[in-house]
Amino acid sequence: MKRMIAVVAAVIIGIALAGCDDDEVVSPVPAAPQGVYSITGNHAVYLYWNGIYDRSVRQYVVWRSLEPQTNYVEIGRRDAVSNPNQDLLVYEYVDNTVSNGTTYYYAVSAMNADGRQSELSAEEVFDTPRPDGVATLFPNNVAPELSGFNFETGSSVSDTSIIADIFVDMTSDIYYLNVADTFTDIMDMGYTASFDDISFSPSTDVNVGWAELPWVELVKGHTYIVWTRDNHFAKLRAELFNPSGSVRFQWAWQSAIGNPELVPALREPSRPEHDVQYLAKLRDRRAYE
């Protein structure tokens, strides 16, 4: 268990204290931080937690692992802020030493003035950084060479390009967002106040929630989830319709295959239980129905 790290630290401290005078007062071990969560970034993970209502706490230690329960190592610290009124304080730590597409697990411990350290936080917090950006696309009847988009390269392509994941077209002054082939799915999540409102693809069942037609109407402020032919998840939010006829999108693409995590991380995630071969068979069957 990840708490074993804190236990080992406590044993070492206990040995050191064994030589102290019997009259010396040993401070209690702090409680573990709570409310730990993360927000997914591009080559970054933003970690947050609630401060401890304990005036003896001097620092918070941030731990990271590639496994959910073991092999946690310290990656940084945050000094505790003086809190005489016992207010709820939320701390932030930015881990910018991560790679997109790799899943990382995090925990936080509290340390008091005597160097005594709490157990690691109990929440299972993990994150998979992913690339994101801003793209401007034109309807294919205006500029077909700039109407498509490839998430992996983060670049505009022709609507007929073999690497196009989606493209924009317009009919009777109505804009549409299209998937490039029958093996790519799209879902309109409706209006969202911000790009970060949608954290995960809400469904990994091709028969639930995904558009029956290969297009959806483009509406300013709406966020759209895309499930690509090669089993990657992405999202776009229509930010602005320009006078030139183009549409500006904010986008994010999860480079980890089959991982529906997009941002942020207050979540109880459920990941796809099927593999790429299963997906291919299921989509092939649907294409011929």
Secondary structure, DSSP 8 states (H G I E B T S, - for coil): -THHHHHHHHHHHHHHHTTS-TTS---------EEEEEEE-SS-EEEEEE--S-TTEEEEEEEEESSSSS--EEEEEEE----TT----EEEEEE-S--TT--EEEEEEEEETT--B----SS-EEE----EEEEEE--TTT-GGGSEEETTTTEEE-TT-TT-SEEEEEETTEEEEEESSTT-EEEEEEE-SSGGG--B-S---TTSSS-SSSEEE--TTEEEEEE-TTS-EEEEEEEEE-TTS-EEEEEEE--STT--B-S---S------S-HHHHHHHHHHHHT-
